Amino acid sequence: MTQARADRVIDGRDMEPPEPFVQTMEALDTIKPGQKVLLLLGREPIPLYRALELNGYSWQTERTAEGTVEVLMWHKQS
């Protein structure tokens, strides 16, 4: 996954919980349909997936060779 595919990138690898979650949800509130948010973390954000599902977002998760978890999120198509 490349950062170029995202309209907004949140690097949460050095943040303490719940800051990455808070920043991600705030960013998702500001994007328009067709735009995407990329979250970078050191571990998989299992609680985030439920929040995304409940709020109408789709996502794709990949782990890089360096161990970074990349979560690309966008509005579900109606």
CYANA upper distance limits for C-alpha pairs under 8 A (distance plus 0.5 A):
  1 MET  CA      5 ARG  CA      8.18
  1 MET  CA     62 GLU  CA      7.63
  1 MET  CA     70 GLU  CA      7.85
  2 THR  CA      6 ALA  CA      8.26
  3 GLN  CA      9 VAL  CA      7.52
  3 GLN  CA     38 LEU  CA      7.51
  5 ARG  CA     36 LYS  CA      7.89
  6 ALA  CA     35 GLN  CA      7.64
  6 ALA  CA     36 LYS  CA      5.40
  6 ALA  CA     37 VAL  CA      5.87
  6 ALA  CA     38 LEU  CA      6.20
  6 ALA  CA     72 LEU  CA      7.86
  7 ASP  CA     35 GLN  CA      6.40
  7 ASP  CA     36 LYS  CA      5.82
  7 ASP  CA     37 VAL  CA      6.44
  7 ASP  CA     38 LEU  CA      8.35
  8 ARG  CA     27 ALA  CA      7.97
  8 ARG  CA     36 LYS  CA      7.16
  8 ARG  CA     37 VAL  CA      5.31
  8 ARG  CA     38 LEU  CA      6.74
  9 VAL  CA     37 VAL  CA      6.35
  9 VAL  CA     38 LEU  CA      5.24
  9 VAL  CA     39 LEU  CA      6.50
  9 VAL  CA     40 LEU  CA      8.20
 10 ILE  CA     20 PRO  CA      7.98
 10 ILE  CA     23 GLN  CA      7.94
 10 ILE  CA     24 THR  CA      7.52
 10 ILE  CA     37 VAL  CA      8.08
 10 ILE  CA     38 LEU  CA      6.66
 10 ILE  CA     39 LEU  CA      5.33
 10 ILE  CA     40 LEU  CA      6.73
 11 ASP  CA     20 PRO  CA      8.35
 11 ASP  CA     39 LEU  CA      6.50
 11 ASP  CA     40 LEU  CA      5.30
 11 ASP  CA     41 LEU  CA      7.26
 12 GLY  CA     19 GLU  CA      8.20
 12 GLY  CA     20 PRO  CA      5.60
 12 GLY  CA     39 LEU  CA      7.24
 12 GLY  CA     40 LEU  CA      6.05
 12 GLY  CA     41 LEU  CA      5.72
 12 GLY  CA     42 GLY  CA      8.42
 13 ARG  CA     40 LEU  CA      6.72
 13 ARG  CA     41 LEU  CA      5.00
 13 ARG  CA     42 GLY  CA      5.87
 15 MET  CA     19 GLU  CA      6.71
 15 MET  CA     20 PRO  CA      6.91
 16 GLU  CA     20 PRO  CA      7.90
 17 PRO  CA     21 PHE  CA      7.71
 18 PRO  CA     22 VAL  CA      6.65
 19 GLU  CA     23 GLN  CA      6.53
 20 PRO  CA     24 THR  CA      6.46
 20 PRO  CA     39 LEU  CA      8.40
 21 PHE  CA     25 MET  CA      6.68
 21 PHE  CA     48 LEU  CA      7.29
 22 VAL  CA     26 GLU  CA      6.69
 23 GLN  CA     27 ALA  CA      6.56
 24 THR  CA     28 LEU  CA      6.65
 24 THR  CA     37 VAL  CA      8.18
 24 THR  CA     39 LEU  CA      7.60
 25 MET  CA     29 ASP  CA      6.79
 26 GLU  CA     30 THR  CA      7.27
 27 ALA  CA     31 ILE  CA      7.13
 27 ALA  CA     37 VAL  CA      7.61
 28 LEU  CA     37 VAL  CA      7.31
 28 LEU  CA     74 TRP  CA      8.14
 31 ILE  CA     35 GLN  CA      6.35
 31 ILE  CA     36 LYS  CA      7.66
 31 ILE  CA     37 VAL  CA      8.46
 32 LYS  CA     75 HIS  CA      8.50
 33 PRO  CA     74 TRP  CA      7.91
 33 PRO  CA     75 HIS  CA      6.32
 34 GLY  CA     74 TRP  CA      7.50
 34 GLY  CA     75 HIS  CA      7.61
 35 GLN  CA     74 TRP  CA      6.82
 35 GLN  CA     75 HIS  CA      8.30
 36 LYS  CA     72 LEU  CA      7.16
 36 LYS  CA     73 MET  CA      6.01
 36 LYS  CA     74 TRP  CA      5.27
 36 LYS  CA     75 HIS  CA      8.38
 37 VAL  CA     72 LEU  CA      6.24
 37 VAL  CA     73 MET  CA      5.70
 37 VAL  CA     74 TRP  CA      7.07
 38 LEU  CA     70 GLU  CA      7.20
 38 LEU  CA     71 VAL  CA      6.10
 38 LEU  CA     72 LEU  CA      4.95
 38 LEU  CA     73 MET  CA      6.84
 39 LEU  CA     70 GLU  CA      6.23
 39 LEU  CA     71 VAL  CA      5.61
 39 LEU  CA     72 LEU  CA      6.99
 40 LEU  CA     68 THR  CA      7.00
 40 LEU  CA     69 VAL  CA      6.28
 40 LEU  CA     70 GLU  CA      5.31
 40 LEU  CA     71 VAL  CA      7.12
 41 LEU  CA     45 PRO  CA      8.32
 41 LEU  CA     68 THR  CA      6.24
 41 LEU  CA     69 VAL  CA      5.59
 41 LEU  CA     70 GLU  CA      7.05
 42 GLY  CA     67 GLY  CA      7.25
 42 GLY  CA     68 THR  CA      5.59
 42 GLY  CA     69 VAL  CA      6.33
 43 ARG  CA     68 THR  CA      7.59
 43 ARG  CA     69 VAL  CA      6.39
 44 GLU  CA     69 VAL  CA      6.54
 45 PRO  CA     49 TYR  CA      7.53
 46 ILE  CA     50 ARG  CA      7.97
 47 PRO  CA     51 ALA  CA      7.37
 48 LEU  CA     52 LEU  CA      6.66
 49 TYR  CA     53 GLU  CA      6.67
 50 ARG  CA     54 LEU  CA      6.66
 51 ALA  CA     55 ASN  CA      6.60
 52 LEU  CA     56 GLY  CA      6.71
 52 LEU  CA     57 TYR  CA      5.53
 52 LEU  CA     58 SER  CA      7.41
 52 LEU  CA     59 TRP  CA      8.38
 53 GLU  CA     57 TYR  CA      6.32
 53 GLU  CA     58 SER  CA      7.62
 56 GLY  CA     75 HIS  CA      6.78
 56 GLY  CA     76 LYS  CA      6.29
 57 TYR  CA     73 MET  CA      7.08
 57 TYR  CA     74 TRP  CA      6.00
 57 TYR  CA     75 HIS  CA      5.02
 57 TYR  CA     76 LYS  CA      5.49
 58 SER  CA     73 MET  CA      6.20
 58 SER  CA     74 TRP  CA      5.96
 58 SER  CA     75 HIS  CA      6.56
 58 SER  CA     76 LYS  CA      5.83
 59 TRP  CA     71 VAL  CA      7.04
 59 TRP  CA     72 LEU  CA      5.88
 59 TRP  CA     73 MET  CA      4.79
 59 TRP  CA     74 TRP  CA      6.89
 60 GLN  CA     71 VAL  CA      6.18
 60 GLN  CA     72 LEU  CA      5.75
 60 GLN  CA     73 MET  CA      7.18
 61 THR  CA     69 VAL  CA      7.43
 61 THR  CA     70 GLU  CA      6.11
 61 THR  CA     71 VAL  CA      4.98
 61 THR  CA     72 LEU  CA      6.95
 62 GLU  CA     69 VAL  CA      6.32
 62 GLU  CA     70 GLU  CA      5.76
 62 GLU  CA     71 VAL  CA      7.15
 63 ARG  CA     67 GLY  CA      6.37
 63 ARG  CA     68 THR  CA      6.06
 63 ARG  CA     69 VAL  CA      4.95
 63 ARG  CA     70 GLU  CA      6.62
 64 THR  CA     68 THR  CA      5.78
 64 THR  CA     69 VAL  CA      6.97
 64 THR  CA     70 GLU  CA      7.99
